Amino acid sequence: MTLSLPRQPSSVTRARHVLATLLSLTDAAEDCRGHLAVLITEACANAVMHADPDSTVDIAIVIDDGVCLLKVGNRGSTPEGAGLDAELPAPLTVGGRGLPLIAALADTAAFVAGPPDQVLLRITKNLD
């Protein structure tokens, strides 16, 4: 399933609900569903926050052969120093925990090449 949602906070909730509905059609374990809910929430929230102002948040959800693939993209650029190997910020720092959380919960997660001026985060999670 693919979605192209407006760059607004309510899109994060919409994406999470669509994923939950798709996962309800599988026999994925409850803890896996929870991890995927956090993964799509963090990835979409980052896309909403960091996308160019007139950009959309583009999401692909593929569930096949016991694996869930999430692709979350937007028009913009990856912030300097952002990466899935980023360390957690100091405890009182606001923000900066999304990418480390994604790295911890996903089986694989990486920024991948997409069209020019696009940021595309690819996440996989086994449903077993």
C-alpha positions, 0 to 999 in steps of 0.5 A: 500500500502506498500513501501520500499524506500532507506534511502535517502532524495528523498524517503521523496518526493516519499512517500508524492507523493504516499500518495497524489495520494492515497488521490486523490481517496478519498473525504478527505478534503483539510486541512486533506490532508495537515495534512497528507502530513506534517505527512508523510513528518516528519515521513519519514524525521526522519526515513531517518535521524535516520536509520542505514546507510544501512537501508530502510524506510518501509512505509505502507499506509492504507485508510479504513473506513474514516481513514488513517493509516501510519506506518513508520519504519526503522532499528535503535533505537529510540533516547534517550528522543524522544517521541511524548510528547517532547516539542518544542526546543528553537526557534533558535534550528535547528531541533527537531520539527518533533515529536511535529508536528506529535503529534499535527496533528495526531489523534493518533501517537505512537512508537509501538513494531516491530521486534527487532532493528526496530523503527516503528511509527504508525499514524492515521488521520480521513479523515472527 
